[in-house]
Amino acid sequence: MTGSLPGAAIIAAIKSAGVRFVMTVPDIVSSEGLLHPISRDSELRLIRVCKEDEAVGISAGLAACGQRSMLLIQHTGLLDSINALRAVAVEYSMPVCLMVGLLEKEPGVAPTKSGRYGVRIVQPILDAMSIVHHLLETEDDVPIIPKAIERAYTDSKPVVMLLGRRPTP
Amino acid sequence: MIKRDDGLKILARHIPDDIVVAVYSTAFDWVQIRPHALNYFAVGAMGLASSHGLGLALGRPDRRVIVLDGDGSLLMNLGSLATIANAAPRNFFHFVCENGTYEANGDHPIPGRGRLSFSGIAREAGYAATHEFADIGVFEQQIGSALGETGPVLIDLKLVPGTESPRDYRGLYAAERRATFRSALMQL
């Protein structure tokens, strides 16, 4: 599979879904294409957290106020936040939206076929938790983003959008 | 030391209609002392009260948000002090109910009990103001002034258990309570 994943299109999609807050621990996968531009975007408030599970709580608090947000993190942070997602997002049915970089996933290779153990286990874990997830590999996948966010807030459920390659600046 | 229910009763007089995030033993006492639709108990995972509170404070900057954290709980999420200081919500008031133990999990001591300073950590993390209270009279005299400060403010209450309220876990964490909270918040 060839193609690219334009960061500007992703950011536009996020904003079109009404997201106004982004919580992050920096991830090299999304650093250049997403995080640096978001940090300069006056329409998005960037909240830098120390650990990813903090962002799950922040997102829930914002959602209770009717505010939409998104976590921008690495898959290692997702794995570290499993208990927070279990409790807050799944058991308490809160709309927590995550965009997750799959560090060292090979572009065009399905995550479950990756040579990296940490990448291979992400989708099976999300399936076990009944958390909806989508893979973003190319620009053709970007329209998934606003629909996924809208559904998460409509259904009050979590959703994970996996970055299958580094978004381009 | 302040008996927890005595301290919470004094606090409740100062925050009759504020948003309050409370955890564990404090939450059970609080819901008896100040039953209110704007009580938020949906923290879910231990340690995340301050993070939920930050989300609420950012989402509703027009309302004061009170977090009644535990000492063991805050130790699980100490980084949130840096996050909160950096986000600098002026409406955020972070109480640490410091009893030195994991009271709900068998009364075991927290690491650093009696040595670490939550107010010191918060101050160095960048909170706008910090306070410590171990005497009920001083607390009663000064808490009103502290609640009038610009946040984020951390208030460390040195507590011992008082008269315990019923531990109704199912009722405290019921889905209906979460729905009531959201509905009340939207109507403000």
Interface residues (C-beta under 8 A of the other chain):
Chain A: F21 R45 I47 R48 V49 C50 K51 D53 E54 A55 V56 G57 I58 S59 A60 G61 L62 A63 A64 C65 G66 Q67 S69 N83 A84 R86 A87 V88 E91 Y92 S93 M94
Chain B: Y40 A42 V43 G44 A45 G47 L48 A49 S50 S51 H52 G53 L54 G55 L56 A57 L58 G59 R60 N77 G79 S80 A82 T83 N86 A87 A175 R178 F181 R182 L185 M186
